[in-house]
């Protein structure tokens, strides 16, 4: 069962959305995209527990492999 939602931020500001996720203690992932760039944050009970980026320079696993 999918109880999520999707759409554009429009007039909603990202900091307000993040505050609401924390205040409501939501669990799930927030996926943000613009063009080919995709970023997501995973939340458990309103707390961020993981983050992902399609930009290789922002990915820790890629940076560690290079070293």
N, C-alpha and C positions, 0 to 999 in steps of 0.2 A: 504494500500500500504506500503510495507516495503522498505525503502530506505537506510537501514543500511548495515553493512558489518560484516563479522566475519572471524576469522582466527587466526593464531598464531602470537605472537609478533616477533618471529624470531630475526632478527638483530635490529629491532626497539626497542628502550629503552622506558620503561614506562614513565619516565619524559618527553620525547619528545612527546609521544602520548598525555599526559595530557596538555602540552603546546599547541599542535595543537587544541585540543578540546576547550580550552579557547580562543585562537586566532581567530578561526573560529566561535566562539560563537554557538557551536553545542548544540542541545537539544536531550536527550535520556539517555540510560544507558550503562555503560561500565561494562561488566561482565568478571571477571577474575577467572580462575579455575586451580587448580593443584590437581590431584588425587580427593579426596572426598571434598576438601576445595573449597568453592565458595565465592567470594566477588564481590560486585557490587557497583558502584557509579552512582548516578543519577545526570544529569546535565540539567540545564535550561539556555539557552543562554550562554553556556560556563562556568557557575558557578556551583560548586557542591552544591546540595541542600539536598542530603540524601545519606546514605551509609548503606550497609547490609553486614553481614558476616554469614557464616554457622557455625562458631566457637562460641559456646555458651558463652565462657568467654569474647568474644569481643562484645557481644550484650548488649546494655544498658538495654533493657526491661527485659532480664533475670536477670541482676544484681540487678535491682530495685525490682523485685519480691522476690529475695532471702532476701533482707533487709526488 
